[in-house]
Amino acid sequence: MKIPDSINFYSIIYNKFPEEIYRVFEKEGWHIRKSAWDEFELQNSWSELQMQNSNGDLLLNGAVIYTVSSVNELQRIFDLLEASYQLEFYKENKELLKEVKRKLKT
């Protein structure tokens, strides 16, 4: 399978610093590269993501090969972040395929 040409994955991670996020992804085997002053690219064999700061929260969006294993792997990694988050996967026609929300108690 090929990584999609268009963005099909959108997420927000609440109250975390970029370094906290990319370190977890890096430990899980992802390639990390700083792409701008406060933006990072995160890549592996089945995804290409961009991370950027948005008013203290982090947006992580990009193209992901949508399979059960990729969804499960992303959710597993997001759970490792110990943060509240929301992630969404979409079809090419922008129809929602899957949405996952995790809200930690404060």
C-alpha positions in Angstrom: 0.0 0.0 0.0 1.0 3.6 -0.7 0.8 6.6 1.6 -2.1 8.7 0.4 -1.4 11.9 -1.5 -3.8 13.9 0.6 -4.2 14.5 4.3 -6.5 11.9 5.9 -5.4 12.1 9.5 -6.0 15.0 11.9 -5.3 15.1 15.6 -4.9 17.5 18.6 -2.9 16.8 21.7 -3.6 19.0 24.7 -1.1 20.6 27.1 2.1 18.9 25.8 5.3 20.3 24.5 6.5 19.3 21.1 9.7 17.7 22.5 7.5 15.4 24.7 5.6 14.2 21.7 8.4 13.7 19.2 10.5 11.9 21.7 7.8 9.3 22.2 7.4 8.8 18.5 11.2 8.6 18.0 11.4 5.9 20.7 8.8 4.0 18.7 10.9 4.1 15.5 9.7 7.1 13.7 12.0 9.5 11.9 11.8 13.1 13.2 12.9 16.2 11.4 12.5 19.9 12.4 10.8 21.5 9.4 10.3 25.1 10.7 10.9 27.1 13.8 8.1 25.3 15.7 7.1 22.5 13.4 8.3 18.9 13.0 7.9 16.2 10.5 7.3 12.6 11.8 7.6 9.8 9.3 7.6 6.0 9.1 6.8 3.5 6.4 3.1 4.1 6.5 2.7 7.7 7.4 3.9 11.3 6.9 2.8 13.7 9.6 3.4 17.4 10.5 3.3 18.6 14.1 2.7 22.3 14.9 1.9 24.3 18.0 -1.6 25.8 18.2 -2.2 28.1 21.2 -0.4 25.7 23.6 -1.9 22.5 22.1 -0.3 20.5 19.4 -1.8 19.6 16.0 -0.5 16.4 14.4 -1.9 16.0 10.9 -0.9 14.2 7.7 -1.2 11.2 5.4 -1.6 7.7 6.9 -2.2 4.4 5.3 -5.5 3.5 6.9 -5.4 0.0 8.2 -6.5 -1.6 11.5 -2.9 -2.0 12.5 -2.0 1.7 11.7 -5.0 2.9 13.6 -4.2 0.7 16.6 -0.5 1.7 16.5 -1.3 5.4 16.5 -3.8 5.1 19.3 -1.2 3.1 21.3 1.4 5.8 20.8 -1.1 8.5 21.7 -1.9 6.7 24.9 1.8 6.6 25.8 1.8 10.5 25.7 -0.3 10.6 28.9 -2.3 13.5 27.5 -5.9 14.2 26.5 -6.2 14.0 22.7 -8.5 13.6 19.8 -7.7 11.9 16.5 -9.7 11.4 13.3 -9.3 9.5 10.1 -11.1 10.5 6.9 -11.8 9.0 3.5 -10.7 10.9 0.3 -14.2 12.4 0.1 -13.7 13.7 3.7 -16.2 11.2 5.2 -15.2 10.4 8.7 -13.8 6.9 9.1 -12.8 6.8 12.7 -12.7 9.2 15.7 -11.0 8.5 19.0 -11.1 10.9 22.0 -9.2 10.5 25.3 -9.8 13.0 28.1 -7.6 12.6 31.2 -9.0 13.6 34.5 -7.3 16.6 36.0 
